[in-house]
């Protein structure tokens, strides 16, 4: 049965209309002659989790059945578009599943031996191998490549701390290689020391960026580079500091960044940086927690209206994916009330429609 969605329908530019129909899996603003089932409410373009790891668990890659359950959990939360932020598993099979969220893959995290979480990334033998590896991952993925820009360097012994992985010239060559292949590059970065090199290299997105100074925040804003806040992840920094407490410098830095996470995200927003919504699901964070991440961003001081836009139509446009428009695939979420007024509404979708089928 085709659908009639009625109430407040939020379009891809944030404007509103009163109704839209789903016919043959597509959206139309023209009343069809066939019978339809009406769903009343606030209709948003399907939500976007822009930092999500389908196919990843705390100890590395998962099997297909587990990855499927991860994707279904995301779908149940209203997330109908996922930008993978690195996965050791081949999840290209998700593209053939009409019942699972649309997936934009970044391929493997690119790192160095002992400079990232075990079993997560593709560990290169030498920093000089990065441009070649980036080109390979660009060809393997769906238009994105994921770099690990910094991590704790235990070779420093008692002075172990976050340090960059890549020389500046290598980083610049790697980003250029990705762009030559038509891909964009995002980077994991906690450390202050990595941010300027990433910006100088022409990076397209930053994940976490917890170490960015006020001057670097200004640079990020001027360059128009989005930052994925991942507040659920940054809330774990105190626990990470405790695990690494024998490295006093590292632990102190992680603890301080965790404590100022709300202030940091508010500073990014106030500076004009586009702050994206990403749960960092996979690893140690469960899937389907987009509402939790959005609520944390509002708690940090970003208006609910801006958070919902970032979790839906604005990020869809940035990723090159349609929202609610004539002829687009019907990927929408319906709520009883408006999440732009009360972010907690995101926790209870009334209906989730993917590719025209009501799936939840």
VEXLUMPA-133249 format. One record per residue (C-alpha): residue number from 0; residue in one letter; z, y, x. Coordinates in Angstrom, 1 decimal, padded with zeros to 4 digits. Example, Ala and Ser with C-alpha at 12.3 -4.5 7.8 and 13.67 -1.06 7.14 Angstrom:
BEGIN
SITE    n  res      pz      py      px
SITE    0    A   007.8  -004.5   012.3
SITE    1    S   007.1  -001.1   013.7
This chain:
BEGIN
SITE    n  res      pz      py      px
SITE    0    X   000.0   000.0   000.0
SITE    1    X  -000.9   003.5   001.3
SITE    2    X   001.8   006.1   001.5
SITE    3    X   002.4   009.6   000.2
SITE    4    X   004.9   011.5   002.4
SITE    5    X   006.3   014.5   000.5
SITE    6    X   008.9   017.2   001.2
SITE    7    X   008.8   018.9   004.6
SITE    8    X   006.0   017.7   006.9
SITE    9    X   006.2   019.1   010.4
SITE   10    X   002.8   019.4   012.0
SITE   11    X   001.8   019.1   015.7
SITE   12    X   002.3   022.9   016.2
SITE   13    X   005.7   023.0   014.5
SITE   14    X   004.3   024.5   011.3
SITE   15    X   005.1   022.8   007.9
SITE   16    X   003.2   021.6   004.9
SITE   17    X   004.5   020.0   001.7
SITE   18    X   002.8   016.6   001.8
SITE   19    X   000.5   014.3   003.7
SITE   20    X  -001.0   010.9   002.9
SITE   21    X  -001.4   007.7   004.9
SITE   22    X  -004.7   005.9   004.0
SITE   23    X  -006.0   003.0   006.1
SITE   24    X  -003.4   003.7   008.7
SITE   25    X  -004.6   007.3   009.2
SITE   26    X  -003.1   010.7   008.1
SITE   27    X  -005.0   012.9   005.7
SITE   28    X  -004.1   016.0   003.7
SITE   29    X  -006.6   015.1   001.0
SITE   30    X  -005.1   013.3  -002.0
SITE   31    X  -006.7   009.8  -002.2
SITE   32    X  -007.9   008.1  -005.3
SITE   33    X  -006.1   004.9  -004.5
SITE   34    X  -002.4   004.2  -005.5
SITE   35    X   000.2   005.2  -003.0
SITE   36    X   003.9   004.7  -002.5
SITE   37    X   005.8   008.0  -002.2
SITE   38    X   008.5   008.6   000.4
SITE   39    X   010.4   011.9   000.1
SITE   40    X   012.1   013.6   003.0
SITE   41    X   011.6   015.5   006.3
SITE   42    X   008.6   014.0   008.1
SITE   43    X   008.3   014.3   011.8
SITE   44    X   005.7   013.1   014.3
SITE   45    X   007.0   009.9   015.9
SITE   46    X   009.7   010.5   018.4
SITE   47    X   009.0   010.3   022.2
SITE   48    X   011.3   008.8   024.8
SITE   49    X   009.8   010.3   028.0
SITE   50    X   012.0   008.4   030.4
SITE   51    X   012.3   004.8   029.4
SITE   52    X   012.1   001.5   031.2
SITE   53    X   010.7  -001.2   029.0
SITE   54    X   010.7  -004.4   031.0
SITE   55    X   013.7  -003.5   033.2
SITE   56    X   017.4  -004.6   033.2
SITE   57    X   020.2  -003.9   035.6
SITE   58    X   019.1  -006.7   037.9
SITE   59    X   015.4  -006.0   037.8
SITE   60    X   012.5  -007.2   035.7
SITE   61    X   013.0  -009.0   032.4
SITE   62    X   010.9  -011.6   030.6
SITE   63    X   008.5  -010.7   027.8
SITE   64    X   010.8  -011.7   025.0
SITE   65    X   013.5  -009.4   026.3
SITE   66    X   011.0  -006.5   026.9
SITE   67    X   009.9  -007.0   023.3
SITE   68    X   013.4  -006.6   022.0
SITE   69    X   013.8  -003.5   024.1
SITE   70    X   010.6  -002.0   022.5
SITE   71    X   011.8  -003.0   019.0
SITE   72    X   015.1  -001.2   019.6
SITE   73    X   013.3   001.9   020.6
SITE   74    X   011.0   001.6   017.5
SITE   75    X   014.0   001.3   015.2
SITE   76    X   015.4   004.5   016.5
SITE   77    X   012.2   006.3   015.6
SITE   78    X   010.7   006.3   019.1
SITE   79    X   007.0   005.5   018.6
SITE   80    X   005.7   006.8   022.0
SITE   81    X   007.3   005.8   025.3
SITE   82    X   006.4   007.1   028.7
SITE   83    X   007.5   004.4   031.0
SITE   84    X   009.3   005.9   034.0
SITE   85    X   008.9   002.9   036.3
SITE   86    X   009.2  -000.8   035.7
SITE   87    X   008.9  -003.9   038.0
SITE   88    X   007.5  -005.9   035.1
SITE   89    X   003.9  -005.9   034.0
SITE   90    X   004.2  -004.5   030.4
SITE   91    X   000.4  -003.9   029.9
SITE   92    X   000.6  -006.5   027.1
SITE   93    X   002.4  -004.0   024.9
SITE   94    X  -000.9  -002.3   024.4
SITE   95    X  -002.2  -005.2   022.4
SITE   96    X   000.8  -005.2   020.0
SITE   97    X   000.2  -003.0   016.9
SITE   98    X   003.9  -003.4   015.9
SITE   99    X   005.3  -002.0   019.1
SITE  100    X   005.5   001.7   020.2
SITE  101    X   002.7   003.2   022.1
SITE  102    X   003.4   002.9   025.8
SITE  103    X   002.2   005.1   028.7
SITE  104    X   003.0   003.1   031.9
SITE  105    X   003.8   004.6   035.3
SITE  106    X   003.8   001.2   037.2
SITE  107    X   006.4   000.5   039.8
SITE  108    X   008.9   002.9   041.2
SITE  109    X   007.7   003.7   044.8
SITE  110    X   010.5   003.6   047.3
SITE  111    X   011.5   002.4   050.8
SITE  112    X   013.6  -000.6   051.8
SITE  113    X   017.3  -000.2   051.0
SITE  114    X   016.5   003.3   049.6
SITE  115    X   016.7   002.5   045.8
SITE  116    X   018.2   000.0   043.5
SITE  117    X   017.4  -003.6   044.5
SITE  118    X   014.7  -005.4   042.5
SITE  119    X   013.6  -002.2   040.8
SITE  120    X   010.9  -000.6   043.0
SITE  121    X   007.9  -001.4   045.1
SITE  122    X   009.4  -001.0   048.6
SITE  123    X   006.8   000.3   051.2
SITE  124    X   006.9  -000.8   054.8
SITE  125    X   006.5   002.8   056.0
SITE  126    X   006.6   006.3   054.5
SITE  127    X   003.0   006.7   055.7
SITE  128    X   002.0   004.1   053.2
SITE  129    X   002.9   006.3   050.2
SITE  130    X  -000.5   007.9   049.5
SITE  131    X  -002.3   004.5   049.5
SITE  132    X   000.4   003.0   047.2
SITE  133    X   000.2   006.0   044.9
SITE  134    X  -003.5   005.6   044.5
SITE  135    X  -003.0   001.9   043.8
SITE  136    X  -000.3   002.6   041.1
SITE  137    X  -002.5   005.3   039.6
SITE  138    X  -005.3   002.9   039.1
SITE  139    X  -002.9   000.2   037.7
SITE  140    X  -001.0   002.4   035.3
SITE  141    X  -001.8   004.7   032.3
SITE  142    X  -002.1   008.0   034.0
SITE  143    X   001.4   008.4   035.6
SITE  144    X   002.9   007.4   038.9
SITE  145    X   006.7   007.3   039.6
SITE  146    X   008.2   008.2   043.0
SITE  147    X   011.8   007.9   044.2
SITE  148    X   012.2   011.2   046.0
SITE  149    X   015.8   010.7   047.3
SITE  150    X   018.6   008.1   047.4
SITE  151    X   021.7   007.4   049.4
SITE  152    X   021.0   006.7   053.1
SITE  153    X   023.6   004.2   054.2
SITE  154    X   022.2   004.2   057.7
SITE  155    X   024.2   007.4   058.2
SITE  156    X   027.4   005.4   058.1
SITE  157    X   030.5   007.4   057.2
SITE  158    X   028.3   010.5   056.5
SITE  159    X   026.0   008.6   054.1
SITE  160    X   024.6   010.9   051.4
SITE  161    X   021.5   011.6   049.3
SITE  162    X   018.5   012.3   051.5
SITE  163    X   014.8   012.6   050.9
SITE  164    X   012.6   009.5   051.4
SITE  165    X   009.3   011.1   052.3
SITE  166    X   008.1   013.6   054.9
SITE  167    X   006.7   016.8   053.3
SITE  168    X   003.1   016.2   054.4
SITE  169    X   003.1   012.6   053.2
SITE  170    X   004.5   013.7   049.8
SITE  171    X   001.8   016.3   049.5
SITE  172    X  -000.9   013.8   050.4
SITE  173    X   000.5   011.3   047.8
SITE  174    X   000.5   013.7   044.9
SITE  175    X  -003.1   014.8   045.8
SITE  176    X  -004.1   011.1   045.9
SITE  177    X  -002.7   010.6   042.4
SITE  178    X  -004.5   013.7   041.1
SITE  179    X  -007.7   012.5   042.6
SITE  180    X  -007.4   009.4   040.5
SITE  181    X  -006.7   011.5   037.3
SITE  182    X  -003.0   010.6   037.3
SITE  183    X   000.1   012.7   037.1
SITE  184    X   003.2   012.2   039.2
SITE  185    X   006.9   012.3   038.3
SITE  186    X   009.8   011.8   040.6
SITE  187    X   013.4   010.6   040.5
SITE  188    X   015.4   013.3   042.2
SITE  189    X   019.2   013.8   042.4
SITE  190    X   019.3   015.8   045.7
SITE  191    X   018.9   019.5   046.3
SITE  192    X   017.0   018.7   049.5
SITE  193    X   014.1   017.1   047.7
SITE  194    X   013.2   019.7   045.1
SITE  195    X   011.3   022.2   047.2
SITE  196    X   009.2   019.6   048.8
SITE  197    X   008.3   018.1   045.4
SITE  198    X   007.3   021.5   044.1
SITE  199    X   005.3   022.3   047.2
SITE  200    X   003.5   019.0   046.8
SITE  201    X   002.4   019.9   043.3
SITE  202    X   004.6   017.4   041.4
SITE  203    X   003.9   017.2   037.6
SITE  204    X   007.4   016.4   036.4
SITE  205    X   011.0   016.0   037.6
SITE  206    X   013.4   013.3   036.5
SITE  207    X   017.1   014.4   036.5
SITE  208    X   016.8   017.2   039.0
SITE  209    X   020.6   017.4   039.0
SITE  210    X   020.7   019.0   042.5
SITE  211    X   018.5   022.0   041.7
SITE  212    X   020.0   025.3   042.7
SITE  213    X   019.5   028.5   040.7
SITE  214    X   016.7   029.5   043.0
SITE  215    X   015.0   026.1   042.6
SITE  216    X   015.5   026.3   038.8
SITE  217    X   013.6   029.6   038.9
SITE  218    X   010.9   028.0   041.0
SITE  219    X   010.6   025.1   038.5
SITE  220    X   010.3   027.5   035.6
SITE  221    X   007.7   029.7   037.3
SITE  222    X   005.7   026.5   038.2
SITE  223    X   005.9   025.3   034.6
SITE  224    X   007.2   021.9   035.7
SITE  225    X   009.1   019.9   033.0
SITE  226    X   012.5   018.3   033.7
SITE  227    X   013.8   015.2   031.9
SITE  228    X   017.5   015.8   031.5
SITE  229    X   018.7   012.2   031.1
SITE  230    X   022.2   013.3   030.2
SITE  231    X   023.3   009.7   029.3
SITE  232    X   022.5   008.7   032.9
SITE  233    X   024.1   011.7   034.5
SITE  234    X   027.3   011.0   032.5
SITE  235    X   027.6   007.9   034.7
SITE  236    X   027.7   009.9   037.9
SITE  237    X   031.5   009.7   038.1
SITE  238    X   031.4   005.9   037.9
SITE  239    X   028.6   005.8   040.5
SITE  240    X   030.8   008.1   042.7
SITE  241    X   033.7   005.6   042.3
SITE  242    X   031.5   002.7   043.3
SITE  243    X   030.4   004.6   046.5
SITE  244    X   033.8   006.1   047.2
SITE  245    X   033.8   004.9   050.8
SITE  246    X   031.0   007.4   051.4
SITE  247    X   033.0   010.6   050.8
SITE  248    X   030.1   013.1   051.0
SITE  249    X   027.9   011.1   048.6
SITE  250    X   030.8   010.5   046.1
SITE  251    X   031.8   014.2   046.1
SITE  252    X   028.2   015.3   045.4
SITE  253    X   027.7   012.8   042.6
SITE  254    X   031.0   013.7   041.0
SITE  255    X   030.3   017.4   041.1
SITE  256    X   026.8   017.0   039.6
SITE  257    X   028.2   014.9   036.8
SITE  258    X   030.8   017.4   036.0
SITE  259    X   028.4   020.3   035.7
SITE  260    X   025.7   018.4   033.8
SITE  261    X   025.9   020.4   030.6
SITE  262    X   025.8   023.7   032.5
SITE  263    X   022.9   022.5   034.6
SITE  264    X   020.8   021.6   031.5
SITE  265    X   021.7   024.8   029.8
SITE  266    X   020.6   026.8   032.9
SITE  267    X   017.3   024.9   032.9
SITE  268    X   016.7   025.8   029.3
SITE  269    X   017.8   029.4   029.6
SITE  270    X   015.4   029.8   032.6
SITE  271    X   012.5   028.7   030.5
SITE  272    X   012.1   025.2   031.9
SITE  273    X   010.7   022.7   029.4
SITE  274    X   013.5   020.2   029.1
SITE  275    X   012.3   016.8   028.0
SITE  276    X   014.2   014.1   026.1
SITE  277    X   014.5   010.8   027.9
SITE  278    X   017.2   008.2   027.6
SITE  279    X   016.7   006.4   030.9
SITE  280    X   017.0   003.2   028.9
SITE  281    X   016.7   000.0   030.8
SITE  282    X   018.9  -000.7   033.8
SITE  283    X   022.4   000.1   032.6
SITE  284    X   021.6   002.0   029.5
SITE  285    X   020.6   000.3   026.2
SITE  286    X   017.4   001.0   024.4
SITE  287    X   017.2   002.8   021.1
SITE  288    X   019.6   005.7   022.1
SITE  289    X   017.3   008.7   021.6
SITE  290    X   019.7   010.2   019.0
SITE  291    X   022.5   010.0   021.6
SITE  292    X   020.5   011.7   024.2
SITE  293    X   019.4   014.4   021.8
SITE  294    X   023.0   015.0   020.7
SITE  295    X   024.0   015.4   024.4
SITE  296    X   021.3   018.0   024.9
SITE  297    X   022.6   020.0   021.9
SITE  298    X   026.1   019.7   023.2
SITE  299    X   024.8   021.2   026.5
SITE  300    X   023.7   024.3   024.6
SITE  301    X   020.0   023.7   023.8
SITE  302    X   019.3   024.5   020.1
SITE  303    X   018.7   021.5   017.9
SITE  304    X   015.3   022.9   016.8
SITE  305    X   014.2   022.9   020.5
SITE  306    X   015.6   019.4   021.2
SITE  307    X   013.7   018.0   018.2
SITE  308    X   010.5   019.6   019.2
SITE  309    X   010.9   018.2   022.7
SITE  310    X   011.6   014.8   021.2
SITE  311    X   008.5   014.9   019.1
SITE  312    X   005.4   017.2   018.8
SITE  313    X   005.8   019.3   021.9
SITE  314    X   006.0   016.3   024.2
SITE  315    X   003.3   014.5   022.4
SITE  316    X   001.0   017.4   023.1
SITE  317    X   002.0   017.5   026.7
SITE  318    X   001.3   013.8   027.1
SITE  319    X  -002.1   014.3   025.3
SITE  320    X  -001.1   012.3   022.2
SITE  321    X  -001.7   013.5   018.6
SITE  322    X   001.0   014.4   016.1
SITE  323    X   000.6   014.9   012.4
SITE  324    X  -003.0   016.1   012.0
SITE  325    X  -006.1   015.1   010.0
SITE  326    X  -007.4   011.6   011.0
SITE  327    X  -004.6   010.9   013.5
SITE  328    X  -002.8   007.5   013.5
SITE  329    X   000.1   007.6   011.1
SITE  330    X   003.0   007.4   013.5
SITE  331    X   005.8   009.3   011.8
SITE  332    X   009.5   009.2   011.1
SITE  333    X   011.1   010.3   007.8
SITE  334    X   014.6   011.7   007.4
SITE  335    X   016.7   012.6   004.4
SITE  336    X   017.7   015.9   006.0
SITE  337    X   016.3   018.1   008.7
SITE  338    X   017.3   017.1   012.3
SITE  339    X   016.3   020.6   013.4
SITE  340    X   019.4   021.8   011.5
SITE  341    X   021.7   018.9   012.2
SITE  342    X   020.8   016.8   015.2
SITE  343    X   023.0   013.9   014.0
SITE  344    X   020.4   013.3   011.3
SITE  345    X   018.3   011.6   014.0
SITE  346    X   020.7   008.7   013.9
SITE  347    X   019.5   007.6   010.5
SITE  348    X   015.7   007.5   009.9
SITE  349    X   014.9   006.9   006.3
SITE  350    X   011.5   005.4   007.2
SITE  351    X   009.6   004.6   010.4
SITE  352    X   005.9   004.4   010.1
SITE  353    X   003.8   003.1   013.0
SITE  354    X   000.0   002.9   012.9
SITE  355    X   000.3   003.3   009.1
SITE  356    X   002.7   000.4   008.5
SITE  357    X   006.3   001.0   007.5
SITE  358    X   008.1  -000.9   010.1
SITE  359    X   011.7   000.2   009.5
